């Protein structure tokens, strides 16, 4: 499929897939969306609910450009919070695409080396990226995830249901539910009715929250 790098509303780059007319991140601002959905309403919400200094484990559905992982790494260092991160991606982003992404330039050049290491690190192996952050990248389809009660948070950042509806089904959300620990949190940019119903049907408690820029709502789901 034809892919090109585009600039989003906050100046950050993302990848556009022309056949689908779909992007890896919001055209209204890749960094703004990631901070709002995954950091503010995912990681920071979870940290506010647990004792300090407890290690947190995160599963990202759609590692993609590494933006969510990069922002999480920086937050881990700022807070001296140990985070173990697993990013699942069936089709890793190409090196030439990574080289033109401007996330360190816009977020923090202090962590440019760590951003590159996120992408350079070996797949299927846990790698320590910084003092407080390690990552395991798994190249597989989401349907093949087999973790059980391992994660505190799921960043559900798959391509939209318009182009890949099979990724937003009860079957996939059952896998997410199983992968989370009790009281674990799933956050996603989508607030479609069909997504809410699928999450509820597998046992999640749902909250509809204010969405990122130019999007009315997003969802947070908790495993009770």
Backbone torsions as a table, in degrees:
resi	resn	phi	psi	omega
1	UNK	NA	144.7	179.5
2	UNK	-70.7	131.0	-179.0
3	UNK	-130.0	144.5	174.9
4	UNK	-146.4	154.7	177.4
5	UNK	-85.9	130.0	176.6
6	UNK	-124.7	161.7	177.2
7	UNK	-101.2	129.4	-178.4
8	UNK	-91.6	178.8	-171.5
9	UNK	-61.2	-23.4	178.9
10	UNK	-99.9	11.6	178.5
11	UNK	91.6	-9.5	-179.7
12	UNK	-83.8	153.0	-177.6
13	UNK	-89.5	155.4	168.5
14	UNK	-149.7	176.3	-178.5
15	UNK	-104.4	130.4	179.5
16	UNK	-107.7	128.6	176.3
17	UNK	-100.5	111.3	-168.3
18	UNK	-66.3	-42.1	-177.9
19	UNK	-61.6	-33.8	-179.0
20	UNK	-92.3	-14.9	-169.0
21	UNK	51.1	50.7	-174.6
22	UNK	-134.6	144.6	179.9
23	UNK	-117.0	160.2	174.4
24	UNK	-68.5	-27.9	-179.0
25	UNK	-139.4	171.1	179.7
26	UNK	-63.0	134.7	176.0
27	UNK	-67.5	-15.7	-179.9
28	UNK	-83.6	-4.9	177.8
29	UNK	146.3	102.7	-177.4
30	UNK	-63.3	-47.8	-178.0
31	UNK	-67.8	-42.8	179.2
32	UNK	-59.5	-43.2	-179.9
33	UNK	-64.1	-47.3	-178.1
34	UNK	-61.4	-44.3	179.1
35	UNK	-62.4	-42.2	-176.6
36	UNK	-70.9	-51.0	-173.4
37	UNK	-76.6	-52.8	-168.3
38	UNK	-92.5	-38.0	178.8
39	UNK	-81.4	-61.4	-174.9
40	UNK	-60.9	-53.5	-172.9
41	UNK	-93.4	-4.9	175.8
42	UNK	-108.7	-81.0	-175.0
43	UNK	-61.8	-52.8	-175.1
44	UNK	-66.9	-35.4	174.2
45	UNK	-61.1	-47.1	-177.7
46	UNK	-63.8	-43.4	-179.7
47	UNK	-62.2	-30.6	179.3
48	UNK	-71.8	-14.7	-175.4
49	UNK	-101.7	-6.2	-173.8
50	UNK	-122.8	164.3	175.9
51	UNK	-62.9	148.9	178.2
52	UNK	-67.1	154.4	175.0
53	UNK	72.4	10.4	174.2
54	UNK	-86.3	132.6	178.4
55	UNK	-63.7	142.6	-179.7
56	UNK	-117.1	136.2	178.8
57	UNK	-113.1	132.8	-175.3
58	UNK	-126.0	137.1	173.3
59	UNK	-113.1	122.8	176.1
60	UNK	-105.2	125.7	178.1
61	UNK	-95.8	96.5	-176.1
62	UNK	106.2	71.4	-177.8
63	UNK	-59.7	-41.4	171.4
64	UNK	51.4	-119.4	-176.4
65	UNK	-78.7	-8.5	-178.3
66	UNK	80.8	6.9	-177.0
67	UNK	-62.3	-48.0	-178.7
68	UNK	-63.0	-39.6	177.9
69	UNK	-65.5	-40.8	-179.0
70	UNK	-63.5	-46.9	178.1
71	UNK	-62.6	-37.9	179.3
72	UNK	-67.5	-40.6	177.2
73	UNK	-59.3	-46.5	-179.9
74	UNK	-61.6	-41.7	178.5
75	UNK	-64.4	-38.8	177.9
76	UNK	-60.7	-42.1	-179.7
77	UNK	-69.7	-41.3	179.5
78	UNK	-61.0	-40.3	-175.1
79	UNK	-94.7	-3.9	-173.3
80	UNK	53.2	46.5	-177.1
81	UNK	-108.3	119.8	178.8
82	UNK	-71.4	126.0	179.7
83	UNK	-131.5	130.2	173.9
84	UNK	-107.9	120.1	-167.6
85	UNK	-119.0	133.2	174.4
86	UNK	-120.7	122.2	178.7
87	UNK	-112.7	123.6	-178.6
88	UNK	-105.0	131.9	-177.9
89	UNK	-152.5	123.9	178.8
90	UNK	-78.2	-33.7	-175.6
91	UNK	-128.9	89.2	-176.6
92	UNK	-57.9	146.8	177.3
93	UNK	-66.8	143.0	-177.6
94	UNK	-74.6	152.0	-177.9
95	UNK	-59.0	-40.2	-178.7
96	UNK	-66.6	-25.4	175.2
97	UNK	-76.5	-42.0	179.1
98	UNK	-58.5	-39.0	-175.3
99	UNK	-64.6	-21.6	-179.2
100	UNK	-103.1	-0.9	174.6
101	UNK	-72.9	134.5	-171.0
102	UNK	-107.3	28.8	-175.4
103	UNK	-63.9	-47.0	178.0
104	UNK	-59.9	-38.9	180.0
105	UNK	-59.8	-40.2	-176.6
106	UNK	-88.0	-29.3	-174.7
107	UNK	-97.1	-55.5	-179.1
108	UNK	-171.5	110.6	177.8
109	UNK	-68.0	-17.6	178.0
110	UNK	-57.4	-29.8	-175.4
111	UNK	-109.3	23.1	-179.2
112	UNK	-62.2	-40.6	178.7
113	UNK	-60.7	-42.7	-179.0
114	UNK	-66.2	-38.0	177.2
115	UNK	-60.0	-44.9	179.3
116	UNK	-66.1	-37.3	179.9
117	UNK	-66.7	-34.3	175.3
118	UNK	-53.8	-42.5	-177.6
119	UNK	-83.6	-31.0	-178.5
120	UNK	-80.3	-18.5	-174.5
121	UNK	-64.4	149.1	-177.6
122	UNK	-64.6	138.6	176.5
123	UNK	-76.2	153.3	176.7
124	UNK	66.4	22.3	-179.7
125	UNK	-143.5	136.3	177.0
126	UNK	-72.3	127.9	-177.3
127	UNK	-126.5	131.9	176.1
128	UNK	-83.2	119.0	-177.7
129	UNK	-94.0	-35.9	178.4
130	UNK	-149.8	-179.7	-176.8
131	UNK	-56.1	-36.5	-172.9
132	UNK	-113.4	8.8	-172.3
133	UNK	-142.2	124.5	171.6
134	UNK	-125.0	155.5	-176.9
135	UNK	-135.7	145.2	168.5
136	UNK	-124.0	118.9	177.6
137	UNK	-98.6	127.1	-178.4
138	UNK	-116.2	121.4	178.7
139	UNK	-93.2	102.3	-178.5
140	UNK	-164.4	167.7	173.5
141	UNK	-79.4	151.3	-176.9
142	UNK	-61.3	-32.3	-179.3
143	UNK	-65.9	-16.6	-177.5
144	UNK	-96.7	3.9	176.8
145	UNK	-68.6	131.5	-173.8
146	UNK	-127.6	17.5	180.0
147	UNK	-69.7	150.9	179.9
148	UNK	-134.1	123.3	178.0
149	UNK	46.7	46.0	-175.4
150	UNK	-106.8	-29.4	-168.2
151	UNK	-112.8	149.3	174.3
152	UNK	-88.6	-33.1	-174.5
153	UNK	-137.7	140.4	169.7
154	UNK	-116.1	122.2	168.2
155	UNK	-89.9	103.6	-177.7
156	UNK	-94.3	98.8	-171.8
157	UNK	-126.2	44.4	178.0
158	UNK	-74.1	163.7	171.8
159	UNK	-58.6	153.5	-172.3
160	UNK	-62.9	157.8	-178.6
161	UNK	-63.9	-22.2	178.1
162	UNK	-61.8	-37.5	-176.1
163	UNK	-104.8	-26.4	178.7
164	UNK	-135.7	68.4	-177.4
165	UNK	-60.2	-25.4	-178.1
166	UNK	-66.4	-14.8	180.0
167	UNK	-88.7	-3.1	-174.5
168	UNK	-123.0	39.6	-173.8
169	UNK	-108.7	168.3	174.7
170	UNK	-56.4	-39.4	-177.9
171	UNK	-59.8	-43.9	178.9
172	UNK	-69.8	-41.5	-178.2
173	UNK	-70.6	-24.6	171.8
174	UNK	-63.4	-39.4	178.2
175	UNK	-64.8	-40.7	178.4
176	UNK	-65.5	-43.2	-179.9
177	UNK	-60.8	-44.5	179.4
178	UNK	-64.3	-37.4	-176.7
179	UNK	-70.3	-25.9	-178.0
180	UNK	-81.8	149.0	169.2
181	UNK	-75.9	161.6	172.4
182	UNK	-55.1	139.2	-175.1
183	UNK	71.2	10.0	175.5
184	UNK	-68.6	157.7	-172.0
185	UNK	-121.3	134.1	171.5
186	UNK	-115.7	131.7	175.8
187	UNK	-125.3	144.4	178.8
188	UNK	-150.9	153.0	178.7
189	UNK	-72.6	-19.7	-175.5
190	UNK	-80.0	143.2	174.2
191	UNK	-131.8	22.2	179.6
192	UNK	-59.1	145.2	178.2
193	UNK	-57.5	-40.1	-179.4
194	UNK	-65.4	-33.5	178.5
195	UNK	-70.6	-44.2	176.9
196	UNK	-57.5	-45.7	-178.3
197	UNK	-64.8	-40.2	180.0
198	UNK	-65.9	-41.3	178.0
199	UNK	-64.1	-45.2	179.2
200	UNK	-62.3	-38.3	-174.5
201	UNK	-65.2	-24.9	-179.8
202	UNK	-96.6	0.6	172.4
203	UNK	117.1	-2.5	-179.8
204	UNK	-73.1	147.2	168.2
205	UNK	-93.6	126.9	-168.5
206	UNK	-105.8	139.9	168.8
207	UNK	-124.4	132.1	173.0
208	UNK	-98.4	121.7	-174.3
209	UNK	-117.2	164.5	175.2
210	UNK	-60.3	135.2	-177.2
211	UNK	-82.3	176.2	176.0
212	UNK	-71.2	178.0	-177.7
213	UNK	-49.6	131.9	177.6
214	UNK	68.3	18.1	175.7
215	UNK	-135.6	128.1	-172.2
216	UNK	-66.9	-46.2	-172.5
217	UNK	-138.8	164.0	170.9
218	UNK	-142.8	174.6	-178.3
219	UNK	-123.5	142.0	167.3
220	UNK	-122.8	132.1	-178.1
221	UNK	-124.4	138.1	-177.7
222	UNK	-121.6	135.2	177.3
223	UNK	-85.0	108.9	179.9
224	UNK	-96.2	NA	NA
